[in-house]
């Protein structure tokens, strides 16, 4: 008999999609301001914002798998 699927995985998947959408809207809403910056500064901004959204995924993925946000402390 296979175990019942966890509800955390679909909830987590929707949270990931919501995170991406909110992040994209937030960054895109700054495009008028960022567009006035020098090109190299824009490059740094978009590279940074293109990478930093990944940071909240690790705890979210851990929660989806284990039900815990943090790793247990080692004794």
FENURUR-V774430 format. One record per residue. N is the residue number from 1. PSI is psi in degrees with one decimal (none if undefined). NEAR is the number of other ideal C-beta (glycine too) atoms within 12 Angstrom. D_LAST is the distance of its C-alpha to the last C-alpha in Angstrom with 2 decimals. Layout:
BEGIN
n | psi | near | d_last
N | PSI | NEAR | D_LAST
N | PSI | NEAR | D_LAST
END
This chain:
BEGIN
n | psi | near | d_last
1 | 130.6 | 3 | 35.15
2 | 145.4 | 4 | 33.21
3 | 153.0 | 5 | 30.68
4 | 140.3 | 8 | 32.02
5 | 146.0 | 11 | 31.29
6 | 142.6 | 15 | 28.84
7 | -17.5 | 13 | 30.57
8 | -32.2 | 21 | 27.87
9 | -49.3 | 19 | 29.29
10 | -36.8 | 13 | 32.82
11 | -42.9 | 17 | 31.71
12 | -39.9 | 25 | 29.46
13 | -42.7 | 19 | 32.39
14 | -36.4 | 16 | 34.68
15 | -39.6 | 21 | 32.25
16 | -44.7 | 24 | 32.19
17 | -42.5 | 16 | 35.99
18 | -41.7 | 17 | 36.27
19 | -46.0 | 23 | 34.06
20 | -44.6 | 20 | 36.29
21 | -45.9 | 15 | 39.45
22 | -42.7 | 16 | 38.54
23 | -45.2 | 23 | 37.48
24 | -44.5 | 18 | 40.73
25 | -41.8 | 14 | 42.88
26 | -47.2 | 16 | 41.28
27 | -42.3 | 24 | 41.79
28 | -32.5 | 16 | 45.24
29 | -19.0 | 14 | 46.28
30 | -0.2 | 18 | 45.82
31 | -33.9 | 17 | 48.04
32 | -40.7 | 10 | 51.18
33 | -48.3 | 13 | 49.56
34 | -33.4 | 21 | 47.68
35 | -18.4 | 15 | 50.91
36 | -9.7 | 12 | 52.58
37 | 161.7 | 16 | 50.09
38 | 150.5 | 11 | 50.80
39 | -42.1 | 12 | 49.98
40 | -34.2 | 10 | 47.26
41 | -39.9 | 15 | 45.49
42 | -43.2 | 20 | 45.79
43 | -47.5 | 14 | 44.30
44 | -44.1 | 16 | 41.23
45 | -48.7 | 22 | 40.90
46 | -32.3 | 22 | 41.20
47 | -45.5 | 14 | 38.88
48 | -50.2 | 16 | 36.23
49 | -24.2 | 22 | 36.72
50 | -19.3 | 16 | 36.87
51 | -38.2 | 14 | 33.37
52 | -22.3 | 17 | 31.49
53 | -17.0 | 24 | 31.88
54 | -25.6 | 17 | 29.40
55 | -42.4 | 14 | 26.44
56 | -8.3 | 20 | 26.02
57 | -34.8 | 21 | 26.18
58 | -52.1 | 16 | 22.64
59 | -33.9 | 21 | 21.03
60 | -44.4 | 27 | 24.12
61 | -37.7 | 21 | 23.89
62 | -43.3 | 18 | 20.21
63 | -40.8 | 23 | 21.37
64 | -36.2 | 24 | 24.32
65 | -40.7 | 16 | 22.29
66 | -21.6 | 17 | 19.34
67 | 3.5 | 16 | 20.53
68 | 145.0 | 15 | 17.67
69 | -29.5 | 17 | 18.42
70 | 158.8 | 11 | 15.00
71 | 145.7 | 12 | 12.21
72 | 147.5 | 10 | 9.26
73 | 137.9 | 6 | 6.40
74 | 139.1 | 4 | 3.80
75 | none | 3 | 0.00
END
